[in-house]
Amino acid sequence: MVFNLTYDDDVTIPQINEDNNNVYIGLSYIILSCSFMFLQTMTFVAFYRNREILMKNMPYKIMLQLGIADLIQQLCHCISGFYAVFYFFPSDVLSYAVGSLLQCAYMTSASFILLLSLNRFDVFYNISIIPTFDKKRAFVIGIIICYIWGISLFIFYLFPSNRLEFSSINYGWNYTGNKTLGYQIENKSVIAMLIISFICYLFILGKIMYMRGLSSSGIIITLSDMKLLVQAIINFITITLLEICWYQFSGIITDAELNLLAINYLFIFVSGANTLLNFCFLKEVRKEVKTFLICYTNRKQKITRTVVRRIAFGDRDKNLSTKTKILTE
């Protein structure tokens, strides 16, 4: 993640915990992350129950893999929240593994966004360079390449010179070594993927504007295609904004108290942006969330009614015993 902070003897970087706000910051991390994880779990349930319909389409297969990468990020952010609450800044292998997992999941999600952009580009242009070329198999190979990329990054960011540690400066993950190789790989690779995605979206938007002037076209654009396009563009915008913020505030930081903390919240939001979009655009996900909440509410009401009945029964026995005592006396 993230920040390539460098330190200078003449620069004093304030600690965010001066007013003991670490508990509130950590709890906000946990609440946001757990909320996103709940929605992401409901998304997985919806995809599984509607797999015969959704999993036939390649964009939903890519979105499923993107959801896995997002869930890993959300879990790491949740762990970061507990670190902040207990003001715990470990420097062991397990902590470095969490930072490496967060970084590789973020960069893998960027690669899945690129793959989804290429898929949307193919839908709108239907390019067939080789007649016998199997596009579906090509995107499956693309998914495998994205996972190989992610595993390689996880190993790379475990090396001492590329590690990330949870810092008390901004309650975020910062690079530990003086070398900037890890930061440069993250920054340059993600920006390159974003630029390619941006070019794809420019061509897609140009195609849409061109088709508006035609009364008939060989390509039929459905509402589902437009929703997937909007979702892919919003994912692209959020991750681009995050990269701009990291690039703008990397280097010597003189005012870390609000700027860096705000970017940390943006990082958490980016990990949950695709999850929120699935909830907004997919009725299957909204249905699963609604079903879960209804079942939980009905179960709670059932337990409440049972308790009330027991209390009433106990009061009745008490009254009966009182009457019996009076008659006996």
C-alpha positions as a printed Julia matrix, in Angstrom:
329×3 Matrix{Float64}:
   0.0     0.0     0.0
   1.13    2.52   -0.57
   2.98    5.32    0.86
   6.65    5.69    0.02
   7.4     7.75    3.12
  10.91    9.11    3.54
  12.16   10.8     6.64
  14.38   13.79    7.19
  15.97   14.93   10.45
  14.56   18.44   10.0
  11.0    17.25    9.44
   8.67   16.33   12.28
   5.81   14.03   11.32
   2.95   14.27   13.83
   1.39   11.19   15.33
  -2.33   10.76   14.77
  -2.72    9.18   18.21
  -1.9    12.37   20.13
  -5.5    12.58   21.38
  -5.83    8.8    21.83
  -7.99    8.5    18.74
  -6.54    5.13   17.78
  -9.56    3.27   19.18
 -12.04    5.28   17.11
  -9.92    5.0    13.99
  -9.45    1.26   14.44
 -13.14    0.66   15.1
 -14.07    2.61   11.98
 -11.66    0.4     9.99
 -13.29   -2.72   11.43
 -16.88   -1.56   10.89
 -16.26   -0.52    7.28
 -14.33   -3.68    6.45
 -16.85   -6.01    8.09
 -19.72   -4.27    6.28
 -17.98   -4.76    2.95
 -17.14   -8.38    3.81
 -20.8    -9.06    4.61
 -21.93   -7.65    1.26
 -19.16   -9.51   -0.55
 -20.19  -12.78    1.11
 -23.78  -12.18    0.02
 -22.45  -11.56   -3.49
 -20.7   -14.93   -3.48
 -23.9   -16.6    -2.26
 -25.88  -14.9    -5.05
 -23.33  -15.97   -7.65
 -23.45  -19.56   -6.38
 -27.24  -19.81   -6.3
 -27.54  -18.25   -9.75
 -24.45  -19.9   -11.2
 -26.36  -21.48  -14.1
 -27.28  -17.99  -15.33
 -24.46  -15.69  -14.19
 -21.5   -18.02  -14.57
 -22.26  -18.57  -18.25
 -21.11  -15.0   -18.91
 -17.4   -14.27  -18.87
 -17.69  -10.77  -17.28
 -19.34  -12.29  -14.2
 -16.58  -14.88  -13.97
 -14.03  -12.07  -13.96
 -16.09  -10.13  -11.41
 -16.11  -13.21   -9.18
 -12.31  -13.28   -9.2
 -12.25   -9.53   -8.57
 -14.54  -10.13   -5.58
 -12.07  -12.65   -4.15
  -9.25  -10.11   -4.4
 -11.48   -7.47   -2.79
 -12.44   -9.81    0.06
  -8.77  -10.44    0.83
  -8.16   -6.68    0.95
 -11.16   -6.18    3.24
  -9.9    -8.89    5.6
  -6.46   -7.24    5.76
  -8.06   -3.85    6.47
 -10.07   -5.47    9.27
  -6.85   -6.84   10.8
  -5.35   -3.35   10.47
  -8.29   -2.03   12.48
  -7.48   -4.37   15.37
  -3.84   -3.26   15.19
  -4.98    0.35   15.55
  -7.46   -0.34   18.37
  -4.84   -2.08   20.51
  -2.09    0.29   19.35
  -0.13   -2.75   18.22
   2.58   -2.36   15.59
   4.21   -5.77   15.15
   7.36   -6.38   13.16
   7.17  -10.16   12.79
   6.78  -12.44    9.79
   3.0   -12.73   10.24
   2.55   -8.96   10.15
   4.72   -8.66    7.06
   2.62  -11.41    5.46
  -0.55   -9.37    6.09
   1.0    -6.32    4.44
   2.24   -8.39    1.51
  -1.18  -10.02    1.12
  -2.89   -6.62    1.12
  -0.51   -5.26   -1.48
  -0.71   -8.24   -3.82
  -4.54   -8.38   -3.52
  -4.76   -4.69   -4.45
  -2.5    -5.06   -7.47
  -4.26   -8.27   -8.53
  -7.6    -6.46   -8.39
  -6.13   -3.85  -10.75
  -5.19   -6.64  -13.18
  -8.74   -8.04  -13.02
 -10.11   -4.56  -13.74
  -7.88   -4.46  -16.83
  -9.13   -7.9   -17.89
 -12.73   -6.77  -17.39
 -12.03   -3.67  -19.5
 -10.67   -5.85  -22.32
 -13.76   -8.03  -22.07
 -16.06   -5.0   -22.37
 -13.99   -3.78  -25.32
 -14.42   -7.15  -27.02
 -18.2    -7.08  -26.44
 -18.59   -3.69  -28.12
 -16.18   -4.29  -31.02
 -16.33   -8.08  -31.44
 -12.84   -8.23  -32.91
 -11.89  -11.53  -34.56
  -8.24  -11.43  -35.57
  -8.02  -15.19  -36.03
 -11.2   -17.02  -37.12
 -10.48  -20.08  -34.98
  -9.43  -18.04  -31.93
 -11.39  -19.06  -28.82
 -12.02  -15.82  -26.91
 -13.55  -17.57  -23.92
 -10.44  -19.67  -23.44
  -8.29  -16.56  -23.85
 -10.06  -14.81  -20.95
  -9.75  -17.95  -18.81
  -6.01  -17.9   -19.49
  -6.08  -14.21  -18.57
  -7.62  -15.08  -15.19
  -4.88  -17.65  -14.58
  -2.2   -15.09  -15.49
  -3.72  -12.62  -13.0
  -3.45  -15.2   -10.21
   0.14  -16.03  -11.15
   0.85  -12.29  -11.05
  -0.71  -12.04   -7.59
   1.23  -15.0    -6.14
   4.48  -13.59   -7.53
   3.75  -10.23   -5.91
   2.99  -11.86   -2.57
   6.41  -13.53   -2.59
   8.14  -10.37   -3.82
   6.74   -8.19   -1.03
   7.9   -10.67    1.62
  11.55   -9.85    0.89
  13.09   -7.58    3.58
  13.85   -4.74    1.16
  10.26   -4.69   -0.12
   8.28   -5.32    3.05
   5.44   -3.23    4.41
   4.74   -2.57    8.07
   1.76   -1.12    9.91
   2.82    2.35   11.07
   1.71    4.6    13.91
   2.3     7.65   11.69
  -0.83    7.21    9.62
  -2.32    3.89   10.84
  -1.53    2.43    7.44
   0.97    0.16    5.71
   4.24    1.79    4.7
   7.4     0.48    3.08
  10.14   -0.39    5.57
  13.34   -0.25    3.53
  15.12    2.68    1.95
  14.85    1.08   -1.5
  11.86    2.13   -3.56
  11.74   -0.89   -5.89
   8.52   -2.2    -4.35
   6.84    1.18   -4.64
   8.01    1.69   -8.22
   6.71   -1.72   -9.33
   3.35   -1.07   -7.69
   3.04    2.45   -9.05
   4.24    1.82  -12.6
   2.41   -1.48  -13.13
  -0.92   -0.24  -11.79
  -0.68    3.01  -13.77
   0.13    1.05  -16.94
  -2.93   -1.17  -16.43
  -5.09    1.87  -15.74
  -3.89    3.61  -18.91
  -4.76    0.56  -21.03
  -8.17    0.4   -19.35
  -8.69    4.1   -20.0
  -7.91    3.66  -23.71
 -10.4     0.79  -23.89
 -13.11    2.94  -22.31
 -12.41    5.8   -24.73
 -12.92    3.45  -27.67
 -16.07    2.01  -26.07
 -17.57    5.46  -25.45
 -16.71    6.42  -29.03
 -18.48    3.3   -30.26
 -21.58    4.13  -28.19
 -21.69    7.69  -29.56
 -21.28    6.38  -33.1
 -24.06    3.81  -32.68
 -26.48    6.45  -31.42
 -26.55    7.95  -34.9
 -27.35    4.64  -36.58
 -30.86    3.27  -36.92
 -29.59   -0.28  -37.19
 -26.42   -2.02  -36.16
 -25.03   -5.5   -36.22
 -24.15   -5.25  -32.52
 -26.94   -5.29  -29.96
 -26.1    -3.53  -26.69
 -28.26   -4.72  -23.82
 -29.01   -3.06  -20.48
 -26.86   -5.7   -18.78
 -23.9    -4.74  -21.0
 -24.35   -1.07  -20.08
 -24.52   -1.88  -16.35
 -21.32   -3.9   -16.58
 -19.67   -1.06  -18.48
 -20.7     1.53  -15.87
 -19.49   -0.75  -13.08
 -16.13   -1.28  -14.77
 -15.7     2.47  -15.34
 -16.48    3.31  -11.69
 -13.97    0.68  -10.53
 -11.42    2.27  -12.83
 -12.14    5.78  -11.51
 -11.83    4.81   -7.83
  -8.52    3.01   -8.21
  -7.17    5.83  -10.4
  -8.09    8.38   -7.72
  -6.3     6.29   -5.1
  -3.13    6.08   -7.2
  -3.18    9.85   -7.77
  -3.47   10.45   -4.02
  -0.61    8.09   -3.23
   1.58    9.69   -5.87
   0.71   13.21   -4.72
   1.45   12.56   -1.04
   4.47   10.27   -1.4
   7.85   11.67   -0.42
   8.53   13.78    2.66
   5.25   14.25    4.54
   4.93   17.36    6.68
   1.21   17.19    7.52
   0.21   13.56    7.9
  -2.57   13.96   10.44
  -5.53   14.38    8.09
  -4.21   13.8     4.59
  -2.79   10.32    5.1
  -5.7     9.19    7.26
  -8.21   10.29    4.62
  -6.33    8.31    1.98
  -6.42    5.24    4.24
 -10.21    5.48    4.29
 -10.16    5.89    0.51
  -8.09    2.7     0.27
 -10.71    0.83    2.31
 -13.48    2.27    0.15
 -11.69    1.17   -3.04
 -11.57   -2.4    -1.72
 -15.34   -2.25   -1.22
 -16.34   -0.19   -4.27
 -16.92   -3.2    -6.5
 -18.85   -4.87   -3.67
 -21.18   -1.87   -3.37
 -21.64   -1.76   -7.14
 -22.63   -5.43   -7.18
 -25.24   -4.65   -4.53
 -26.58   -1.7    -6.55
 -26.6    -3.31  -10.0
 -27.36   -6.99   -9.33
 -30.85   -7.79   -8.1
 -29.65  -11.27   -7.12
 -27.31   -9.76   -4.52
 -30.0    -7.43   -3.16
 -32.34  -10.4    -2.89
 -29.81  -12.38   -0.82
 -29.24   -9.44    1.54
 -32.99   -8.91    1.94
 -33.57  -12.62    2.6
 -30.82  -12.68    5.22
 -32.17   -9.61    7.03
 -35.75  -10.95    6.99
 -34.66  -14.33    8.37
 -32.58  -12.64   11.07
 -35.47  -10.33   12.05
 -38.02  -13.16   12.15
 -35.7   -15.29   14.26
 -35.15  -12.44   16.71
 -38.9   -11.8    17.0
 -39.54  -15.5    17.58
 -37.05  -15.59   20.43
 -38.62  -12.44   21.95
 -42.11  -13.92   21.84
 -40.88  -17.09   23.52
 -39.33  -15.14   26.37
 -42.51  -13.1    26.89
 -44.66  -16.2    27.08
 -42.42  -17.74   29.71
 -42.61  -14.64   31.85
 -46.4   -14.57   31.61
 -46.58  -18.25   32.56
 -44.34  -17.62   35.56
 -46.53  -14.73   36.73
 -49.61  -16.9    36.44
 -48.04  -19.62   38.6
 -47.05  -17.0    41.14
 -50.61  -15.69   41.35
 -51.99  -19.2    41.72
 -49.59  -20.01   44.51
 -50.53  -16.78   46.26
 -54.24  -17.6    46.11
 -53.57  -21.09   47.4
 -51.66  -19.67   50.33
 -54.49  -17.3    51.21
 -57.1   -20.07   51.16
 -54.91  -22.28   53.32
 -54.44  -19.61   55.94
